[in-house]
Amino acid sequence: MKRLSKRTLAQFNPSTMKKYLNKRKSLVDWLSGVGESLRISNKAIHHAVILLDLYAARLDDVDFDVHMVALCALLTSSKFV
């Protein structure tokens, strides 16, 4: 996988993402469980987590349906990875 560029890393603002980061561990556990039950490759699951992190970093307000976004990221990753 590609490494994240400095410009991408600059988008991560810990103060606005604090709410998301508190939920991230349980969300990643849930997402990996869903991916394994659907027999999706580990590479696609890791890519979905990266997509989810990038999506959360771009938002100013992180009040979004994290499970829906996680499933969309998993669908996208399983299709293209």
C-alpha atoms as one frame of an Amber mdcrd trajectory, in Angstrom:
protein
   0.000   0.000   0.000   1.054   3.559  -0.561   2.241   5.671   2.315   0.222
   8.719   3.223   1.646  11.989   2.002   2.455  14.897   4.310  -0.478  16.821
   2.837  -2.832  13.982   3.740  -1.417  13.674   7.240  -1.857  17.430   7.737
  -5.626  16.944   7.369  -5.770  14.970  10.619  -6.784  17.364  13.355  -6.852
  15.566  16.724  -9.095  18.166  18.354 -11.919  17.697  15.844 -11.414  13.941
  15.544 -11.421  13.199  19.277 -14.983  11.861  19.145 -14.138   9.603  16.207
 -10.888   8.386  17.743 -12.744   7.307  20.880 -14.986   5.046  18.756 -12.277
   3.901  16.344 -11.105   0.774  18.190 -14.570  -0.746  18.507 -15.406   0.294
  14.946 -12.279  -1.361  13.519 -13.021  -4.528  15.523 -16.581  -4.548  14.204
 -15.442  -3.865  10.634 -12.869  -6.655  10.713 -15.500  -9.061  12.059 -17.867
  -8.155   9.240 -15.067  -8.472   6.682 -14.002 -11.890   7.975 -17.577 -13.188
   8.024 -17.938 -12.101   4.387 -14.537 -13.670   3.562 -13.029 -10.377   2.434
  -9.233 -10.251   2.287  -7.241  -8.648   5.089  -5.752  -6.202   2.609  -9.218
  -4.927   1.692 -10.180  -4.619   5.375  -7.047  -2.577   6.122  -7.729  -0.413
   3.090 -11.296   0.168   4.305  -9.954   1.379   7.661  -7.646   3.808   5.859
 -10.558   5.106   3.782 -12.631   5.514   6.929  -9.854   7.457   8.657  -9.389
   9.716   5.648 -13.126  10.382   5.437 -13.316  11.253   9.133 -10.277  13.530
   8.828 -11.850  15.593   6.078 -14.979  16.405   8.050 -15.172  19.334  10.433
 -17.942  17.716  12.444 -17.591  13.982  12.982 -21.242  13.296  13.738 -21.935
  10.808  10.962 -23.208   7.255  10.845 -19.874   5.503  11.314 -21.214   2.012
  10.636 -22.744   3.044   7.310 -19.551   4.790   6.218 -17.488   1.789   7.359
 -19.623  -0.584   5.288 -19.316   1.676   2.245 -15.537   1.789   2.698 -15.447
  -2.011   2.990 -17.567  -2.405  -0.145 -15.336  -0.028  -2.085 -12.158  -1.689
  -0.862 -13.362  -5.209  -1.601 -14.290  -4.158  -5.113 -11.006  -2.458  -6.031
  -8.294  -4.078  -3.873
